[in-house]
Amino acid sequence: MRRPTGDQWGMLRLRTVGRRTGVERVAILGYFEDGPDLVTMAMNGWGEPEPAWWLNLQSQPDATVELVDGPRVVRARAAVGEERQRLWARWAHFDKRLDQYATLRSRETAVVILEPAPHEADRVR
């Protein structure tokens, strides 16, 4: 795990629940911070299929992330409209060929926002 810096995205461990199995799944993802939110990209390399962790979050948006300073309970959602455009542009700061890579996919790459969970659900699994 590492914190994001001005020139490099951070790395986090995401723990989701498998949409078919109900079993915990773990993925390591790049991210940056946008206020209290963590932002990542739903990509499987730049391959065509959606990553399993994103499909799991669409089924069950509550998850846990592990950061350098400890775990955090989050709720996932896809950015849309102007928010997506703004966050996509911020990610392009870290990856200058982002738009070029995106053309390799037949569908739009989701920009995923991991928001702090509401207080009543604020428990670490």
WOWO-V320558 format. One line per field, one symbol per residue. ss: DSSP state (A for helix, B for strand, O for the rest). phi: phi as a letter, one per 20 degrees, with the letter a starting at -180 (. if undefined). burial: # if it has 16 or more other ideal C-beta (glycine too) atoms within 10 Angstrom, else .. A space follows every 50 residues. Layout:
# WOWO-V320558
ss: ???
phi: ???
burial: ???
This chain:
# WOWO-V320558
ss: OBOOOOOOOBBBBBBBBOOOOOOBBBBBBBBBBBOOBBBBBBOOOOOOOO OAAAAAAAAOOBBBBBBOOBBBBBBBBBOOAAAAAAAAAAAAAAOOOAAA AAOOOOOOOBBBBBBBOOAAAOOOO
phi: .bffcfdbfeccdddddgfdemefcccecebcecmeedccdecdmdffff fgfffffffbfebcdddgeofbeccebefclfffgfffffffgecfdgff ffffdecfffedddegfggfdfcef
burial: ...#....####.####.........#.####.#..#######......# #.##.###..#######....########....#..##..#......#.. .#......######..#........
